[in-house]
Amino acid sequence: MKNSIKIVLLTVLLCLGACASQQSLQEYYIDNKENSNFISLDVPASILKIESNQLNATQQEALESLRKFNLLAFKMTDANKEEYTLERAKVKQILRDDDFVELMKINTQYGKGVIKYLGEDNAIDEVIIYGDSDDKGFALIRVLGRDMNPAHIVQLIQALQQSDFDGEGLGEIGEFLKG
């Protein structure tokens, strides 16, 4: 009987260890929110300040599906290059999870990145935007919402580009993202 209990306990411990081995994106945010190498910000979607009368019905629907943004950026310096390499590898490993569906890759003069999402094709719950630069650091943005539609999000981005939004309210992370 004692051996059976030991086997069951050992099996449970092994399962818990195996299940917890891959850090989630949300856990990564929480673990690094207070780290001095990171800039962290949680903002409501209302920060976008887009006038609803400037949007068509599809763009308005996309805006209403957004709830908030979680922004986390690692600002690289000469003193933290090794940690930057380690943290960038951690994020890329998390984003390799099969639950994340790749929407598009980004390759600009400022760096490389990827846009991924969680959820169903027509009902996305979370969009993840990741980008890094070998001389600046990396940024990770979680766009949280309800039943977001990828096509609608693209239209909303177009509306945002045409709006007067200049990053106001994003503070230090806004300056980092501007480059």
CORKAPE-V748942 format. One record per helix or strand of 3 or more residues. SS is the DSSP state (H for helix, E for strand). FROM is the first residue (numbers start at 1). LEN is the number of residues. If there is no record, write none. Layout:
SS&FROM&LEN + SS&FROM&LEN
This chain:
H&2&18 + H&25&8 + E&38&7 + H&45&4 + H&52&3 + H&57&9 + E&66&10 + H&78&18 + E&101&8 + E&111&10 + E&123&11 + E&137&12 + H&150&13 + H&171&8
